Amino acid sequence: MSGHPVDVRLSAGYCEYPPPADLRDRVACTWVHRVGTAKEQPQPIIPDGCVDIVAVGEMPPEIAGPATRTHLVRLLPLSMVVGIRFRPGAARAVLKCSAAELLDRNPDLRELDRRSASILGDELSAATSAAERRRAMENWVRARVQGEGMMDAPIVLAARAMFKDRHQTVDRLADELGWSARRLHRRFVAACGYGPKMLQRILRLQRAIRLARADGRPVLSLAGLAREAGFADQAHMTRDFRALTGLTPSGLLAGWNREVGRWLELE
């Protein structure tokens, strides 16, 4: 499973929770997905620029690496999935490896650090509720970064700027950081799994999703949504939606649950 489990049609049992204050610079959210259907349903995984640690039922925790395309996965009925999601660029300091090694992959956490993964697995097994499982993941992250500075802080801030500012450009980011284009690309690949232009495409997609589902906003036409999200035009938005999700904007947004990706509004 690569990406972040979200059923765009049947996600009533999905909820995201803001991170504790001491982890906000690294962690986007924790989340719980309860699969309530009596039949296995394919779960679309939409790219969001993040890396997650995911625990499905009693299975060992695994890593959901940065995704470049939407994947479909199947979850057992009545299972519970718990995860912790790192902000774009923040996972390398916790997992101690380049994010590029995780691109479109979902390795068992034990592949990176068997001892530390076993500790987390034991804590998750001992937890008796979803809330306790989320806290176990938060405590595991604290232990991994204790006493360390924020690795890749410029990339985390740059990724946030990309999402918040539709007019942000890769060239301007490089200038603001005082880096060459080559250095910017290299640092993004190590921290995020892909270069800044790919991340920008993914975050623009996510911006469009959030704008389309935001409370209190007038309903935007697709052309208006494309403009507000930072696409060149509606055709540009449609191409990127198809490339990243396999769906048109109308097809994706018609069934989207506003809880999904709520962390983007909680920074």
Beta strands, then each sheet from edge to edge (+ up, - down):
strand 1: 14-17
strand 2: 27-34
strand 3: 42-45
strand 4: 51-56
strand 5: 62-64
strand 6: 71-74
strand 7: 80-86
sheet 1: 1+ 2- 7+ 4- 5+
sheet 2: 3+ 6-
end
